[in-house]
């Protein structure tokens, strides 16, 4: 049967399939081309190398998440919209779990790969936050995507082991994670409100209206990241 998918889709899927059984450092470009059923010339025309293929995969997932935005969610809270967008992302990644697990193993042994993946995940979260109507501007806003990316990295083992229909364990862990991040942001806003010139602007409002700021200090905020 002829594979009518674009070269990019085939190459990205092929790399994820190979990653299920091989470290990224051992995967040759020729093996990716062969697995994808494309010529090495076509692969080169589309990508600069394996890291570029991973970037393309991340971009494809991002586009699918954003394209799948449900207009009926417009009236929901920003937290609910964020939860919905992140679960769409997990649903799209689920067929590639084995490859993503292999990629995670490779990143533990390859600092360059780890940094590249970190940048990709932070970039993805910036788009997802925007889709949920959450600002990434201002002092506090610029921290949201990196903090969300770091929290999702800690949730990865739950997702990779979750084979239930609808990813119920992932959803429960994600909901708890977002609640933790809301509490962390309220503490951070409490700290910034005490620093002259750093009071968050209205445009930097968090996903939900904040509760009255509890007594907090910098150490408490740092502990929230751990």
C-alpha positions in Angstrom: 0.0 0.0 0.0 1.3 3.4 -1.0 2.1 5.8 1.9 0.7 9.2 0.7 1.8 11.1 3.8 4.3 14.0 3.3 8.0 13.2 3.6 8.1 15.2 6.8 5.4 13.1 8.6 7.0 9.9 7.4 10.5 10.9 8.5 9.3 12.1 12.0 7.3 9.0 12.6 10.2 6.8 11.4 12.6 8.5 13.8 10.2 8.0 16.8 9.8 4.3 15.8 13.6 3.8 15.7 14.0 5.6 19.1 11.9 2.9 20.7 14.8 0.5 20.3 17.9 2.6 19.7 19.6 5.6 21.3 19.5 8.7 19.1 23.3 8.7 18.8 23.2 5.3 17.1 20.4 6.1 14.6 21.8 6.9 11.1 20.2 9.2 8.7 20.1 6.4 6.2 18.1 4.3 8.6 15.6 7.0 9.1 15.2 7.4 5.3 14.8 3.7 4.8 12.3 3.4 7.6 10.3 6.3 6.2 10.4 5.0 2.6 12.0 8.1 1.3 15.3 8.8 -0.4 18.3 10.3 1.5 18.1 13.2 -0.9 14.5 13.9 0.0 15.3 13.6 3.7 18.1 16.1 3.3 15.8 18.5 1.4 13.4 18.5 4.3 15.8 18.5 7.3 19.3 19.3 8.6 19.6 16.2 10.8 18.0 14.3 13.6 17.5 17.3 15.9 15.8 19.1 13.1 13.5 16.1 12.6 12.6 16.3 16.3 11.9 20.0 16.0 9.6 19.2 13.0 7.7 16.6 15.1 7.2 19.0 18.0 5.9 21.7 15.5 3.5 19.2 13.9 2.1 18.3 17.3 1.8 21.9 18.3 -0.1 22.8 15.1 -2.5 19.8 15.6 -3.1 20.9 19.2 -3.9 24.5 18.2 -6.0 23.4 15.2 -8.1 21.2 17.5 -9.1 24.0 19.8 -12.8 23.6 20.8 -14.7 26.9 20.3 -17.2 25.7 23.0 -14.3 26.0 25.6 -14.1 29.8 25.1 -16.4 30.5 28.0 -14.5 28.2 30.4 -11.9 29.3 32.8 -8.3 29.6 31.6 -7.3 26.7 33.8 -9.9 24.5 32.1 -8.8 25.6 28.7 -5.2 24.9 29.5 -6.1 21.4 30.8 -8.0 20.8 27.6 -5.1 21.9 25.4 -2.5 19.8 27.3 -4.7 16.7 27.2 -5.1 17.2 23.4 -1.3 17.2 23.3 -1.0 14.1 25.3 -3.6 12.3 23.1 -1.6 13.2 20.1 1.6 12.0 21.7 0.2 8.7 23.0 0.7 6.7 19.8 4.5 7.6 20.0 4.9 6.7 23.7 7.6 4.0 23.0 9.7 6.4 20.9 9.3 9.2 23.5 10.4 6.9 26.2 13.5 6.0 24.2 14.1 9.7 23.5 13.9 10.4 27.2 16.5 7.7 27.8 18.8 9.2 25.2 18.5 12.7 26.7 19.7 11.4 30.0 23.0 10.5 28.3 23.2 13.4 25.9 23.4 17.0 27.3 23.1 18.6 23.8 19.9 16.6 23.1 18.5 17.4 26.6 19.0 21.1 26.0 17.4 20.9 22.6 14.4 19.1 23.9 14.1 21.6 26.8 13.9 24.4 24.2 11.3 22.5 22.2 9.0 21.8 25.2 9.3 25.4 26.5 8.4 26.7 23.0 5.4 24.3 22.8 4.1 25.5 26.2 4.3 29.1 25.2 1.9 28.4 22.3 -0.4 26.3 24.5 -0.6 29.0 27.1 -1.5 31.5 24.4 -4.2 29.2 23.2 -5.6 29.1 26.7 -5.6 32.8 27.0 -2.8 33.0 29.5 -0.3 35.8 29.1 3.4 35.1 28.6 4.3 38.7 28.8 5.8 40.6 31.7 8.1 39.4 34.5 5.8 36.7 35.8 4.4 35.7 32.3 7.9 35.0 31.0 8.3 32.3 33.6 5.1 30.5 32.9 6.2 28.4 29.9 9.6 27.2 31.5 7.8 26.4 34.7 5.0 24.5 32.9 7.6 22.7 30.8 9.5 21.6 33.9 6.3 20.4 35.6 5.3 18.4 32.6 8.8 16.8 32.5 8.1 15.5 36.0 4.7 14.2 34.9 6.3 12.3 31.9 6.7 8.9 33.7 2.9 8.9 34.5 2.0 9.6 30.9 4.4 7.0 29.5 3.0 4.3 31.7 -0.7 5.3 31.2 -2.3 2.9 28.8 -5.9 3.6 30.0 -8.5 4.8 27.5 -8.6 8.6 27.7 -5.4 8.6 29.7 -7.2 8.9 33.1 -4.0 8.7 35.3 -2.4 11.4 33.2 -5.5 13.7 33.4 -5.6 13.3 37.2 -1.9 14.0 37.6 -2.2 17.0 35.2 -5.1 18.5 37.1 -3.2 18.2 40.4 -0.1 19.7 38.8 -2.1 22.7 37.5 -3.5 23.3 41.0 0.1 23.2 42.4 1.2 25.7 39.8 -1.6 28.0 40.7 -0.6 28.0 44.3 3.0 28.6 43.3 2.0 31.6 41.2 0.0 33.1 44.0 3.0 32.9 46.2 5.3 34.4 43.6 2.8 37.3 43.1 2.9 37.8 46.8 6.7 38.1 46.7 6.7 40.4 43.7 4.1 42.7 45.3 6.5 43.4 48.1 9.4 44.4 45.7 9.3 48.0 44.6 8.8 48.3 40.8 8.0 44.6 40.4 4.3 44.6 41.2 2.6 42.4 38.5 0.5 44.3 36.1 -3.2 43.5 35.4 -2.2 42.1 32.0 -0.1 39.4 33.8 -3.1 38.0 35.6 -2.8 34.3 36.4 -5.1 31.5 35.1 -7.6 32.2 37.9 -8.4 35.2 40.0 -5.9 35.1 42.9 -6.9 34.4 46.4 -5.6 37.0 49.0 -1.9 36.5 49.0 -0.7 34.4 51.8 2.5 35.3 53.7 5.4 34.1 51.5 9.1 34.6 51.0 11.6 33.8 48.3 12.5 30.5 50.0 8.9 29.3 49.8 8.7 30.1 46.1 12.0 28.2 45.4 10.7 25.2 47.3 7.6 25.2 45.1 9.8 24.5 42.1 11.4 21.4 43.8 
